[in-house]
Amino acid sequence: MKPTGSVLVKCFNGTGYNELVHKFRAEFKTVMSKKPKASRDKSSEIFLLGKVLKNPQ
């Protein structure tokens, strides 16, 4: 991944979600979570976006 790249992950809000967000925040300068408008209200589907690596190698 390029240092200025982004990664988008489809995940589900449930067990392990908070740990995943914590790991994203440790690796990326910007982290956003979005629930698509097309997603049903009862669905735990959510997208996690990480932008720009904090410590590129």
Phi, psi and omega in degrees: 000137177289148181305330181260012182283177180228156175225136180240126184235130173271126180219184182233134181286108182184210180302126178092349182297314181297323178294321178296316178298318179299318179293320177299316181294332177286333185259332187241147178290323180237129178228128179227145173240137183223138173256121182298145177299329182285347180284141179293149181300324182281346182285141177267010180297134179208150178251138180243125182245126175245130181235138174060111180296140178286317182233074181294145181251000000 
